[in-house]
């Protein structure tokens, strides 16, 4: 019964979002959707290759409205609809919301409970079953007008949460990892409006959804060369992991590399798993941010640049 209710919930929401995107109340430009469709329809999923999509998070309506760009038939199967992580203090605040978001394939995530909580474990399990998990790497909404600038005057996407790295590296086999970039959703649902306007989308927003090329597994494997001096990592994170405790496809590769060196564990080795997770997370962050620059320019905001 729960599977039927879940399908009904997801299909109803998906069709509503598709109707909104085609209503004329906003415009939407979609680029690279075939990349995701190819991954969702790939037979390798039947042998346990999952899919991970990762993107910026610029409004409370990013999910589910963004999935209105999918073919309608996708809404009727859990295999072609995403699993997502959702904040307990926002989405699971009462029994009605809890039931709705659970049926909508959202995993209750507790802020501050770290990367070893049940939602993260379940996300890894879904990927190992050939499922699709979508991640908002920042862990919360950050609209482009809040981004900090680097020394070159370029906007910087806020740091991604390290749980992203754990989800990716602990899958049994390398998942298909697809970066995404959203624009205009911050205009559809701006932050900071007063009640009751903060509950209603603005009409006339120009939206875009861009799917980038899958990130090669070899690029992610480069995380195994991480060191404590790498600018992308913080070696002060205190975790008990050692190389032989690493899990998943990337953990297997790390263990093989560690064993091949014949080294005895030292203080740096005890942080090795943590450093790898951070570096994997940084690689994903870099690729999403690079896609954002190609779409929106160095300020990472507004509509796509003219060709």
N, C-alpha and C positions, 0 to 999 in steps of 0.2 A: 504493500500500500504506500509506504514512504517513497518508493521509487516512482510510483505513478504521480504522487503529489509533487515530487521534485520536478518531474518532467513538465507537469502542468504549470508550476510556478515559473520555471525557467522559460518555457515557450511563451507564456503570457507576457512576461516582462520583455523578452526579446522582441516579440512582435510589436509591443507598445513602443519600444525604442526605435524599431525600424519605421513605424508609422510616424513617429515624431521627426526623424531625420528626413523623411520624404514629405512632410507636411507643408513645407515652405516657410515654417517658422524659424528655420535656420538653414544654412547651406553646409555641405560637407564634401570635402575632397579626400579621396582614398587612394593611397599609393602602395603598391607592393603586396596587396592582399593575397595574391596567388602564392606568395611564399608561405603564408600560414596555411592556406588551403592544401598546398602540396604536403606539408608536414602532417596535417590532420588526416589526410587520406593515404598516407604512406603505410604500406603493409608491415614495415618494421615495428610499428606500434604493437602488433600482435605478439612480438617476441620480447616486449618489455622496454622498447625505446620510447621514453616520454618526451613531452614538449614543455619548454619553459619560455614564456614571453615576459619581457621586462620593459617597463616604460616609466616616464615621468608621471607625476601625480599633481595635477593642477586644479582640480575641482572635485567636489563631492559627487558630481554626476559623471565623472570619467567612467566609472563602472556603475551601472550597466550600459549607459548610452552608447559607449564606444562599440559595443558588440552588436548594435543595430546595423553595422556594416556587413555582418556575416550573412550568407545565404539563409533564408528562413528555415530550410530543412535541417540545418545544424542544431536548431533549438530543441529538437525532439529526441536528441540522444545525448547522454552524459559523456559519450566519447568525443563529441565535437563541441562541447561547451566547457568553459574553463572552471577550474577550482581556484579560489582566491583566499587570501588571508584577510580577515576583517577584525578591527579593533573591538574588543569586548566592551569598552566604555562608550562606544558610539553605536554599534550595530546590535549588541546583545543586552540592551538595558531593560527589557521587559519580556515576558513570555511570548507576546505576539511578534515582536521584532526577532527574538531568538528563533522562533519556529520559521519565520519567513526567510531569514538569511541562511539558516541551516538547509532548508529545502532548496535555496538558491546556490548551493555548493560553495558556501563561505565557511571557512574554518575559523572558529573563535580564537583570537590571539590576544594575549594579555601583555600590555606594554610593561616593560621592566622585568619580565620573567625570563628574559634571555633566549638563547638560540636552541636550548634543549627542551623546550616545552612541547606539548602534545600537537599543537597546530603544525609546527615545523616537522615533527616526526611523521605526521599524516601526509603532509605535502610530499615528502620523500617517498612514502609508500605509494601515493597516487602516480608519481612519475615512474616508479618501478613497475607499475601495472600498465604502463603505456598511456597514462592519462596526461592531461594538459593542465598545467598550473601557471596562473598569471600572477606576477609579482609587481608591486609598486615599490621600487627599491628604497625610496626615501622613508617609507613607513608612515607618512602622513602627507596632507596637502601642502604644497609649497608653490604659490603662484609666482610667475616670472618677475613681478615687480618687487619680490623679496630676495631675489638671488644676489649674492655678493659678486663683486668684480675682482678679477685677478690683476696682476701688474700690467698686463697688456690691455686692460679695459674690457675683457671678455667676461660675460656672465658665467657663473659656475653652478652646476647642478649640485644641490646639497648631497652630502655623503650618504651612500647607501648603507643599509643595515647589514651587519655581518652574517645574519641568518641566511641571507641570499646566497652567500658563499657556501654555507653548510648544505643547503638544499641542493645546490648544483653539484658539489663535489662528492656527496654521499649517495647519489643515485648509483644503482648497480652498473649501468652502462651509460656512456655519455648521452645526455638528452639533446634534442635539437633546441638550440637556444636562439631565440629571435628577438632582437632589440626593436622597440617601437618608440614612436614619438608622437605626442598629441599637441595640437595647438588650438586655440580658440575656446576651449572648454572653460578657461578662466573668465572669459567674457560671458559665457552662457550662465555660469554660476559664480559670480564674484564673491570673494570672502569679505566679511566685515559689514555687510548690509544689515540694516535694522529689521526687527520683526514688524510685519510678517513677510517682508520682501525677500528675506534670506531663504525662504522656503520655495520660491518660485524662480524658474529659469527666465533669463532675459531673451526676448525674441530678437532675431536678426543677427545672431552670432555666426561668424564664419569659422567653421571647424575644419580640421584636417587630421587624418589618421595615417601615419606612415609606418610600414613594416620594412625593416632593414633586412639585409642578407643574414642568414644564420652565422653565428660566431663559430669558427672552426675549433674543433676540439684541441688541435695543436696549439692554438693561441692560449687556451685555458691551461694547457699543460705547462706553459711557461711559468706559471705560478710556483712550480716545484723548485725553481731557481731562486726563490725569495730569500732574503737575508734580513737581519735585524736593522740594517742600515737603509733598507729600501724606503723611499719617501712615502710609499703608499700604505705602510703598516705602522702599528703602534706596538712596540715590543713590551709595553708595560701591562698588557692584558694578562691577568693571572689565571691560567687554566692548567689542568693537570695532564693534558694530552701529551703523548710521546709518539714518535713516528709509527711504532708498531700497533698503536691504537686507532690509527686513521681508518676510516671506513669508506666503502664505495669505490667507484672506478678510479677516482683521482687518489684516494687513499691507497689503493693497491699499487698504483704507479709510484707514489711517494715511498711506500715501504720497500719496493724493489730497488729504487734508487738509493735509499738509505742502507739497505743490506749490501748493495754492491760496493759501497765505499768502505765497509768494514769498520766504521767508526764506532767508538763507544759513546753512549749517550752523554751529553754534557748539558749545561744550562740552556744553551740555544736550542738543542734538540727538544727539550721539554716544551718549548714554545712553538715548535715547528708546525703543528696542526693549526694553531691559532694564526700564525703568519700566512700559511697557505690560504686559509679561509679569507683572511683580509685581502690578500692579493687577488684571489678569484673575484671577490666583491669589487675590487678596484678595476679589474679588467672589464667587468660588466658595466660599471659606472662609466668608464672611459668610452665604451662602444655606444652606449645610449646617448651620452653627451655629444659624441662625434656625429651621430645621426641627427641630433638636435641642431647642431651647427650647420649641417648640410641642408636642413629644412628651413630653419628660422634665423640663421645668421649668428653672429657672435654674442648677441644679447639674449638668445634663446627664448625670445618672446614674439608675440604677434603671429601673423599669418605667414605661410610659406613665401620665400623670396621668389620673385619672378625669374623664369628661366632666361 
